[in-house]
Amino acid sequence: MRGPMVSGVINQLLTTTDWGELDYLVIDMPPGTGDIHLTLCQVAPLTAAVIVTTPQKLAFIDVAKGVRMFSKLKVPCVAVVENMCYFDADEKRYYPFGKGSGTQVVQQFGIPNLFDLPIRTTLSSSGDTGIPEVVSDPQGDVAKIFQNLGVCVVQQCAKIRQQVSTAVSYDRSIRAIRVKVPDSDEEFFLHPATVRRNDRSAQSVDEWTGEQKVQYGDVPEDIEPEEIRPMGNYAVSITWPDGFSQIAPYDQLDMLERLVDVPLPATAAVASS
C-alpha cells in the first residue's frame, strides 16, 4: 500500500478500535523513518521509544535516523536493545557481527539504558511458538534481560508522564499559564489571552492566505482556560470557555511574549513549639 493509504489504515486502527482499559500499548514499528512512523507519532500520544538494533554498522546508520526523527517529534528514547549481539561456546563469548553498535547509539545520543540479547536458538523458537522465554524459563539469563528492560521502560514512562502532566498548568491565583517544558529547568508565565490569540490552527488562520481569522478584539482580556491536558510529549490541548480546543506545541509556547514580574502567591511557614 502507498503512504496515504497506510496512514489511513493506521489512523483507523488506533482511533476506532475498542482497546479497553490498557496499562500500556506497545507498537512494533518497522525500520526507517517513513509515513508509518510519522503517522503514529502524530495520531498516538507516544510516551517513549525503545530503539532495537543489531551490531552491524549499517544498522547504526538506520537507527541514528530513527533517533533523530523521534527527537524532532519530542518522543524520548529511553533504551537501546541490541539483538544478535553474541553467543557463548567453549566457555568463551563470541561477537560474530562485531561489537559496539549499541554502545555507540547510547554514547552519541545520550540514551540512558542498553540491553544486549544473545544469539540463541531457544530465543528464536520462543518467538515462533508464542511462548516467550520469560514464561518458559523465567529464571534464565535471557528472561532476566527482558525483565530488566520491562522495569526500565515502566520507570522511564512513569517519570516522563509525571514531567508532562505538570509541564503546563493554569494558576488561578495569578491568572497566568505556567509553563515548565520537560527536560528543562526554565519556568515562565503566559497571559491566557496571548496564548488564545496566537493559535495557528485552520480555525484561527486561513491556510491559503495566512490571514488571521480570529482578531485581537475577538478574545476577551480576562479569558481563562477551562482545561489543560497533555498531548503526548510535544504539546498541550487547551479548552476555552467558547468550546474551542486549541493544540499548543511547547515550541510555540516558548516563542510567545512572556509575563514579567508575575506576583507569585505568598507562602506562610508555621513553626510548632
C-alpha positions, -999 to +999 in steps of 0.1 A: +000+000+000+011+036-007+018+061+020-016+078+023-034+045+024-011+031+051-016+063+071-054+059+068-053+023+080-031+031+110-053+061+119-084+039+117-068+010+137-057+033+165-087+056+168-116+033+161-105+001+179-120-006+213-088-012+232-104-014+266-085-004+297-048-006+289-018-001+311+005+001+280+001-002+243+034-014+227+037-007+190+064-026+170+075-002+142+092-012+110+128+001+103+132+035+088+115+069+091+086+068+066+050+076+066+041+049+092+063+064+118+052+100+113+015+090+113+019+070+145+037+099+162+011+124+151-020+102+159-010+084+191+004+103+221+036+082+222+052+083+257+086+069+248+105+048+223+128+018+226+154+015+199+162-020+186+194-025+166+220-051+156+258-049+158+264-040+121+275-005+112+247-003+086+221-008+113+236+020+133+231+044+104+194+034+102+189+037+139+205+072+140+179+084+116+151+070+138+165+086+169+167+120+152+131+116+140+119+108+175+138+138+188+121+162+164+087+148+174+095+151+211+094+114+218+122+105+242+142+073+235+146+055+269+165+023+260+185+006+233+182-032+226+210-048+206+198-081+190+221-110+179+248-095+200+269-125+210+268-163+217+286-184+243+306-215+235+335-234+249+333-211+280+340-181+258+319-153+245+320-146+207+308-115+188+303-127+152+290-094+139+314-072+158+305-051+189+299-016+200+270-005+178+245-003+207+271+014+229+277+039+201+240+048+200+239+052+237+270+074+238+262+095+207+225+102+216+226+101+254+201+072+257+204+060+293+200+022+291+215-006+269+204-042+268+223-069+249+204-100+236+224-132+226+221-154+195+203-184+209+180-210+192+156-210+222+152-172+219+143-176+182+119-205+187+101-188+215+091-161+191+078-187+166+058-207+192+044-177+211+058-188+244+085-162+254+115-172+275+102-151+304+074-178+306+093-209+296+125-202+315+117-173+339+150-177+359+172-178+328+196-151+317+175-140+287+144-137+308+163-115+333+173-092+304+137-089+293+125-083+328+152-056+334+141-040+301+105-040+312+113-025+346+134+002+328+106+011+304+079+013+332+101+035+353+111+058+325+075+061+313+063+070+348+090+097+350+081+111+316+043+112+324+050+130+357+071+156+338+045+161+311+015+162+334+029+192+352+046+209+322+017+234+315-009+244+340-031+274+349-026+292+381-058+309+390-043+328+419-022+349+395-044+343+364-014+331+343-005+299+324+026+284+340+050+266+315+078+243+325+089+224+294+101+188+302+138+183+304+143+220+312+147+239+344+133+271+329+098+282+340+078+311+326+043+325+326+020+334+298-012+355+297-041+333+287-054+358+261-019+358+244-020+320+241-055+321+226-048+348+201-017+330+188-034+298+179-021+288+144-048+262+135-070+264+105-098+277+127-078+308+136-057+313+105-066+309+068-044+281+054-042+296+019-038+333+026-023+332+061-049+358+071-058+359+107-095+348+113-095+355+150-089+392+155-073+407+186-105+421+199-123+388+195-105+374+225-115+390+258-086+401+280-099+382+310-103+349+293-094+318+313-088+282+301-113+256+313-089+226+310-053+220+300-042+184+293-010+170+277-010+157+241+019+133+240+052+149+248+051+178+224+020+198+231-010+205+253-047+207+245-063+238+259-101+240+262-116+276+263-150+288+275-163+292+240-158+254+234-127+259+212-100+232+217-065+246+210-034+224+204-004+244+216+030+228+210+057+235+236+079+251+209+051+275+200+045+285+237+082+291+241+081+318+214+052+338+229+055+370+248+061+362+285+047+378+316+073+396+337+072+404+374+045+379+380+031+383+416+036+348+429+013+338+457+028+343+492+037+312+513+035+311+550+057+290+573+042+277+605+066+267+633+054+244+660+067+248+695 
